[in-house]
């Protein structure tokens, strides 16, 4: 199975940064300056092209300090075809400082690994365990994309979009607009009268 670095997970980290700390872009050295020194070391290794060393360092750091939220985001940024299996394995057994966030990241990593069924199941567990929460809505959004892009299930995607729109207070207007646009790109029409994405 072809492996690629995660592409859709950035919105997960953006949307949940209050729970795990600020998102750290791989080329964002100014953001790194406000992080703990230990996390900066991992980011610098990744920026130098040493993703294996960076991921090993950050995994070790998280094991010692599971509440260090920025380290999770930095580790996610290290994922590529070489490091992805190790990072997926780590997130399967990661310290449960923020289980909902861990599950969302793991689902996105499964998707990047070309395993949409595993990603869908992981998201389903978040939806079941954290109903009526931002994490649950993010999981529904991810599953809507899987329905559209991998399963070709327009009805399943429309049902998820309806749920997302009914909980629009749990996500930003931009995120809601992104969900509706993704659905429309696949020939769907969002349910009439429910969209609030135009109010900013």
C-alpha positions in Angstrom: 0.0 0.0 0.0 1.3 3.4 -0.9 2.1 5.6 2.1 2.2 9.3 2.1 2.5 12.0 4.8 -0.8 13.1 6.3 -2.5 15.8 4.4 -5.9 16.3 6.0 -4.8 16.2 9.7 -3.8 19.8 9.9 -7.4 20.9 10.4 -7.6 18.3 13.3 -4.6 19.9 15.0 -5.8 23.4 14.3 -9.3 22.7 15.7 -8.0 21.0 18.8 -4.9 23.1 19.7 -6.6 24.2 22.9 -6.4 20.7 24.1 -2.9 19.7 22.9 -1.1 23.0 22.6 -0.3 25.2 19.5 0.1 23.6 16.1 3.7 23.7 14.9 4.3 23.9 11.2 7.4 22.1 10.0 8.8 25.3 8.5 7.5 27.7 11.3 10.6 28.6 13.3 8.9 31.6 14.9 6.2 29.4 16.4 8.8 27.1 17.7 10.5 29.9 19.7 7.6 29.9 22.1 7.8 26.2 22.9 9.6 24.2 25.5 13.3 23.7 24.7 12.8 20.0 24.4 10.1 20.3 21.8 12.2 22.8 19.8 15.0 20.2 19.6 12.6 17.8 17.9 11.4 20.4 15.5 14.9 21.5 14.6 15.8 17.8 13.9 12.8 17.5 11.6 13.6 20.8 9.8 17.1 19.5 9.2 15.6 16.5 7.4 16.3 14.1 10.3 12.7 12.9 10.6 13.6 9.5 12.1 15.7 11.1 14.8 13.1 13.8 15.4 10.3 11.2 15.7 12.3 9.0 18.0 13.2 12.0 20.2 9.6 13.3 20.4 8.3 9.8 21.2 10.7 9.5 24.0 9.8 13.0 25.2 6.0 12.2 25.2 6.6 9.0 27.1 8.4 11.0 29.8 6.0 14.0 29.7 2.6 12.9 28.4 1.0 16.3 29.2 3.4 18.1 26.8 0.7 18.9 24.1 3.0 20.6 21.6 5.1 17.5 21.4 2.2 15.6 19.9 1.7 18.2 17.2 5.5 18.2 16.5 5.5 14.4 16.2 2.6 14.5 13.8 4.6 16.9 11.7 7.4 14.2 11.4 5.1 11.7 9.6 6.3 10.6 6.2 6.5 7.3 4.4 9.6 6.2 6.5 8.4 7.3 9.9 4.6 6.7 9.5 4.5 3.1 10.7 6.4 3.9 13.9 4.3 6.9 14.6 1.1 5.0 14.1 2.3 2.3 16.4 3.2 4.9 19.0 -0.2 6.6 18.8 -2.0 3.2 19.2 -0.4 3.0 22.7 0.3 6.6 23.5 -0.2 8.0 27.0 -3.9 8.9 27.4 -3.4 12.5 28.3 -6.0 13.5 25.8 -7.6 10.3 24.4 -10.0 12.1 22.0 -7.1 14.0 20.4 -4.9 10.9 20.3 -7.7 9.0 18.5 -8.3 11.8 16.0 -4.6 11.9 15.1 -4.4 8.1 14.9 -7.4 8.1 12.5 -5.7 10.7 10.3 -2.5 8.7 10.3 -4.4 5.5 9.3 -5.9 7.5 6.5 -2.4 8.7 5.4 -1.3 5.0 5.5 -4.0 4.1 3.0 -6.3 2.4 5.5 -9.6 4.3 5.4 -11.6 1.6 7.1 -9.3 1.7 10.2 -9.5 5.5 10.1 -13.3 5.4 9.9 -13.5 3.0 12.8 -11.2 5.1 14.9 -13.4 8.2 14.2 -16.5 6.2 15.0 -15.1 5.5 18.5 -14.6 9.2 19.0 -18.1 10.0 17.9 -19.5 7.4 20.3 -17.2 8.3 23.3 -17.4 12.1 22.9 -20.9 13.0 21.5 -21.9 16.6 21.3 -18.3 17.8 21.5 -15.8 19.5 19.2 -13.8 16.2 19.0 -17.0 14.3 17.9 -17.8 16.8 15.2 -14.2 16.7 13.9 -14.5 12.9 13.7 -17.8 13.2 11.8 -16.1 15.6 9.4 -13.2 13.2 8.8 -15.7 10.3 8.2 -17.7 12.4 5.8 -14.5 12.9 3.7 -13.8 9.1 3.9 -17.4 8.4 2.7 -16.9 10.9 -0.2 -13.3 10.1 -1.2 -12.8 6.4 -0.4 -16.2 4.7 -0.1 -18.2 6.7 -2.6 -21.1 6.7 -0.1 -23.0 9.9 -0.9 -25.8 9.1 1.4 -23.5 8.3 4.4 -21.7 11.6 3.7 -24.9 13.6 3.5 -26.1 12.1 6.9 -22.8 13.1 8.5 -23.0 16.6 7.0 -26.5 17.0 8.4 -25.1 16.0 11.9 -22.2 18.4 11.5 -24.5 21.3 10.5 -26.9 20.6 13.5 -23.8 21.0 15.8 -22.4 24.0 14.0 -21.9 25.8 17.3 -19.1 23.3 18.0 -17.0 24.3 15.0 -15.9 27.5 13.3 -17.9 28.9 10.4 -14.8 28.3 8.2 -14.7 24.6 9.2 -18.4 24.3 8.4 -17.9 26.0 5.0 -15.1 23.5 4.3 -17.3 20.6 5.1 -20.1 21.9 2.8 -17.7 22.7 0.0 -16.1 19.2 0.2 -19.6 17.7 -0.1 -20.5 20.0 -3.0 -17.3 19.1 -4.9 -18.6 15.5 -5.1 -21.8 16.6 -6.6 -23.8 16.8 -3.4 -26.0 19.6 -2.2 -26.0 20.4 1.5 -29.5 20.0 3.1 -31.5 23.2 2.5 -31.9 25.7 5.3 -29.3 24.3 7.7 -26.1 26.0 6.5 -24.7 28.7 8.8 -21.4 28.9 7.1 -21.9 32.3 5.5 -22.1 34.1 8.9 -18.6 35.2 10.0 
